Amino acid sequence: MKVNKIHVFLLIIVSFFFLWSLIKPAHYPIWILEVAPSVIALICVFFLYKNLRFTTLTYCIIALLSILTFIGGHYTYDDVPLFDWLQHHYDLNRNHYDRFGHFMKGLVSIVIREILLIKTPLHIGKWVQFIAISITLAIAALYEIVEWIAGKIAKRGTKDFVGAQGDIWDAQWDMSLTLLGSFLALLLLTSWQSKLIQKVKK
Protein backbone atom coordinates (compact mmCIF):
# COMPACT_ATOMS: atom_id res chain seq x y z
CA MET A 1 0.00 0.00 0.00
CA LYS A 2 1.46 3.34 -1.10
CA VAL A 3 2.02 6.29 1.21
CA ASN A 4 -0.73 8.86 0.82
CA LYS A 5 0.61 12.36 0.02
CA ILE A 6 -2.04 13.95 2.24
CA HIS A 7 -0.80 11.87 5.15
CA VAL A 8 2.77 13.03 4.52
CA PHE A 9 1.56 16.64 4.44
CA LEU A 10 -0.25 16.14 7.76
CA LEU A 11 2.92 14.69 9.29
CA ILE A 12 4.91 17.72 8.13
CA ILE A 13 2.36 20.15 9.58
CA VAL A 14 2.23 18.29 12.91
CA SER A 15 6.05 18.17 13.04
CA PHE A 16 6.20 21.92 12.42
CA PHE A 17 3.83 22.63 15.31
CA PHE A 18 5.76 20.25 17.56
CA LEU A 19 9.04 22.04 16.87
CA TRP A 20 7.39 25.44 17.34
CA SER A 21 5.88 24.25 20.62
CA LEU A 22 9.29 23.02 21.78
CA ILE A 23 10.94 26.44 21.35
CA LYS A 24 10.72 28.49 24.56
CA PRO A 25 7.43 27.21 25.98
CA ALA A 26 6.01 28.90 29.09
CA HIS A 27 7.26 26.08 31.34
CA TYR A 28 9.26 23.10 30.05
CA PRO A 29 8.08 20.66 32.77
CA ILE A 30 4.45 21.54 32.02
CA TRP A 31 5.18 21.28 28.28
CA ILE A 32 6.45 17.74 28.74
CA LEU A 33 3.36 16.72 30.70
CA GLU A 34 1.04 18.27 28.12
CA VAL A 35 2.60 17.03 24.88
CA ALA A 36 3.80 13.58 25.99
CA PRO A 37 0.48 11.75 25.37
CA SER A 38 0.20 13.17 21.84
CA VAL A 39 3.83 12.39 21.03
CA ILE A 40 3.38 8.79 22.18
CA ALA A 41 0.19 8.47 20.13
CA LEU A 42 1.89 9.92 17.03
CA ILE A 43 4.84 7.54 17.38
CA CYS A 44 2.43 4.59 17.54
CA VAL A 45 0.49 5.81 14.50
CA PHE A 46 3.73 6.33 12.56
CA PHE A 47 5.18 2.88 13.24
CA LEU A 48 1.84 1.12 12.67
CA TYR A 49 1.17 2.98 9.42
CA LYS A 50 1.85 -0.01 7.14
CA ASN A 51 -0.12 -2.51 9.21
CA LEU A 52 -2.91 -0.27 10.53
CA ARG A 53 -3.96 2.18 7.84
CA PHE A 54 -6.69 4.64 8.79
CA THR A 55 -8.85 6.84 6.62
CA THR A 56 -7.63 10.35 5.84
CA LEU A 57 -10.45 11.70 8.04
CA THR A 58 -9.00 9.91 11.05
CA TYR A 59 -5.47 11.10 10.31
CA CYS A 60 -6.79 14.66 10.06
CA ILE A 61 -8.42 14.28 13.47
CA ILE A 62 -5.22 12.88 14.99
CA ALA A 63 -3.25 15.77 13.48
CA LEU A 64 -5.74 18.39 14.71
CA LEU A 65 -5.84 17.05 18.26
CA SER A 66 -2.04 16.85 18.37
CA ILE A 67 -1.70 20.45 17.19
CA LEU A 68 -4.20 21.65 19.80
CA THR A 69 -2.16 19.83 22.45
CA PHE A 70 1.10 21.38 21.23
CA ILE A 71 -0.45 24.85 21.36
CA GLY A 72 -1.75 24.24 24.88
CA GLY A 73 1.62 22.87 25.96
CA HIS A 74 3.49 25.85 24.58
CA TYR A 75 1.39 28.51 26.29
CA THR A 76 -0.19 26.39 29.07
CA TYR A 77 -3.92 25.81 28.76
CA ASP A 78 -4.95 28.84 30.79
CA ASP A 79 -2.85 31.35 28.86
CA VAL A 80 -3.45 30.80 25.11
CA PRO A 81 -3.45 34.30 23.51
CA LEU A 82 -6.65 34.10 21.42
CA PHE A 83 -8.64 32.74 24.34
CA ASP A 84 -7.03 35.30 26.63
CA TRP A 85 -8.38 37.99 24.30
CA LEU A 86 -11.83 36.38 24.33
CA GLN A 87 -11.73 36.24 28.11
CA HIS A 88 -10.93 39.94 28.48
CA HIS A 89 -13.05 41.15 25.58
CA TYR A 90 -16.20 39.34 26.72
CA ASP A 91 -15.41 39.57 30.44
CA LEU A 92 -15.36 35.79 30.86
CA ASN A 93 -14.42 34.23 34.18
CA ARG A 94 -11.60 32.10 32.68
CA ASN A 95 -9.51 31.29 29.63
CA HIS A 96 -11.62 28.65 27.88
CA TYR A 97 -8.92 26.98 25.76
CA ASP A 98 -8.89 24.06 28.19
CA ARG A 99 -12.66 23.67 27.83
CA PHE A 100 -12.38 23.95 24.06
CA GLY A 101 -9.60 21.34 24.00
CA HIS A 102 -11.61 18.82 26.00
CA PHE A 103 -14.65 19.37 23.79
CA MET A 104 -12.52 18.73 20.69
CA LYS A 105 -11.19 15.54 22.30
CA GLY A 106 -14.64 14.14 21.62
CA LEU A 107 -13.28 13.56 18.10
CA VAL A 108 -11.32 10.66 19.58
CA SER A 109 -14.59 8.71 19.37
CA ILE A 110 -14.24 8.77 15.58
CA VAL A 111 -10.74 7.30 15.83
CA ILE A 112 -11.95 4.63 18.28
CA ARG A 113 -14.92 3.81 16.05
CA GLU A 114 -12.62 3.24 13.08
CA ILE A 115 -10.32 0.95 15.08
CA LEU A 116 -13.35 -1.06 16.21
CA LEU A 117 -14.65 -1.41 12.66
CA ILE A 118 -11.39 -2.44 11.03
CA LYS A 119 -9.79 -4.51 13.82
CA THR A 120 -12.73 -6.27 15.54
CA PRO A 121 -15.70 -8.40 14.38
CA LEU A 122 -18.09 -5.57 15.25
CA HIS A 123 -20.23 -4.17 12.46
CA ILE A 124 -21.61 -0.68 11.84
CA GLY A 125 -24.40 -0.06 14.31
CA LYS A 126 -25.42 1.31 17.69
CA TRP A 127 -23.09 -0.97 19.67
CA VAL A 128 -20.05 0.42 17.90
CA GLN A 129 -21.23 3.96 18.67
CA PHE A 130 -21.82 3.11 22.31
CA ILE A 131 -18.44 1.42 22.76
CA ALA A 132 -16.63 4.27 20.98
CA ILE A 133 -18.24 6.83 23.30
CA SER A 134 -17.52 4.69 26.37
CA ILE A 135 -13.83 4.26 25.51
CA THR A 136 -13.47 7.98 24.73
CA LEU A 137 -15.04 8.91 28.06
CA ALA A 138 -12.81 6.37 29.83
CA ILE A 139 -9.74 8.02 28.26
CA ALA A 140 -11.01 11.44 29.38
CA ALA A 141 -11.53 10.14 32.93
CA LEU A 142 -8.06 8.56 32.95
CA TYR A 143 -6.55 11.90 31.95
CA GLU A 144 -8.34 13.60 34.86
CA ILE A 145 -6.94 10.94 37.22
CA VAL A 146 -3.43 11.59 35.87
CA GLU A 147 -3.93 15.34 36.44
CA TRP A 148 -5.08 14.64 40.00
CA ILE A 149 -2.07 12.40 40.73
CA ALA A 150 0.31 14.97 39.22
CA GLY A 151 -1.29 17.66 41.35
CA LYS A 152 -0.90 15.58 44.50
CA ILE A 153 2.76 14.85 43.77
CA ALA A 154 3.90 18.31 42.69
CA LYS A 155 1.20 20.42 44.38
CA ARG A 156 1.36 24.02 43.12
CA GLY A 157 3.84 23.14 40.40
CA THR A 158 1.08 21.59 38.29
CA LYS A 159 -1.54 24.33 38.45
CA ASP A 160 -0.93 25.19 34.78
CA PHE A 161 -1.02 21.51 33.81
CA VAL A 162 -4.32 20.90 35.58
CA GLY A 163 -5.76 24.12 34.17
CA ALA A 164 -8.62 24.26 36.67
CA GLN A 165 -8.30 28.02 37.14
CA GLY A 166 -9.95 27.83 40.54
CA ASP A 167 -12.96 25.77 39.39
CA ILE A 168 -13.64 22.89 41.80
CA TRP A 169 -15.79 21.21 39.12
CA ASP A 170 -13.11 21.41 36.43
CA ALA A 171 -12.76 17.62 36.04
CA GLN A 172 -16.52 17.21 35.67
CA TRP A 173 -16.66 20.00 33.10
CA ASP A 174 -13.80 18.45 31.13
CA MET A 175 -15.37 14.99 31.00
CA SER A 176 -18.83 16.36 30.20
CA LEU A 177 -17.49 18.43 27.31
CA THR A 178 -15.62 15.41 25.93
CA LEU A 179 -18.85 13.41 26.14
CA LEU A 180 -20.76 16.17 24.32
CA GLY A 181 -18.01 16.39 21.70
CA SER A 182 -18.22 12.60 21.20
CA PHE A 183 -21.97 12.72 20.59
CA LEU A 184 -21.63 15.54 18.06
CA ALA A 185 -18.63 13.96 16.31
CA LEU A 186 -20.45 10.66 15.82
CA LEU A 187 -23.65 12.42 14.78
CA LEU A 188 -21.91 14.52 12.13
CA LEU A 189 -19.10 12.27 10.89
CA THR A 190 -20.32 8.67 11.16
CA SER A 191 -21.84 8.38 7.67
CA TRP A 192 -18.84 10.04 6.02
CA GLN A 193 -16.40 7.83 7.92
CA SER A 194 -18.29 4.65 6.98
CA LYS A 195 -18.05 5.53 3.29
CA LEU A 196 -14.33 6.25 3.59
CA ILE A 197 -13.73 2.94 5.37
CA GLN A 198 -15.44 1.07 2.53
CA LYS A 199 -13.17 2.83 0.02
CA VAL A 200 -10.06 1.92 2.00
CA LYS A 201 -11.11 -1.76 2.11
CA LYS A 202 -11.54 -1.96 -1.68
Sequence and secondary structure as in RCSB ss.txt:
>XXXX:A:sequence
MKVNKIHVFLLIIVSFFFLWSLIKPAHYPIWILEVAPSVIALICVFFLYKNLRFTTLTYCIIALLSILTFIGGHY
TYDDVPLFDWLQHHYDLNRNHYDRFGHFMKGLVSIVIREILLIKTPLHIGKWVQFIAISITLAIAALYEIVEWIA
GKIAKRGTKDFVGAQGDIWDAQWDMSLTLLGSFLALLLLTSWQSKLIQKVKK
>XXXX:A:secstr
    HHHHHHHHHHHHHHHHHHSS S HHHHHHHHHHHHHHHHHHHHTTTTS   HHHHHHHHHHHHHHHHHHHH
 TT  HHHHHHHHHTT SS THHHHHHHHGGGHHHHHHHHHHHHSS  SSHHHHHHHHHHHHHHHHHHHHHHHHH
HHHHGGGGHHHH  TT TTHHHHHHHHHHHHHHHHHHHHHHHHHHHHHHHH 
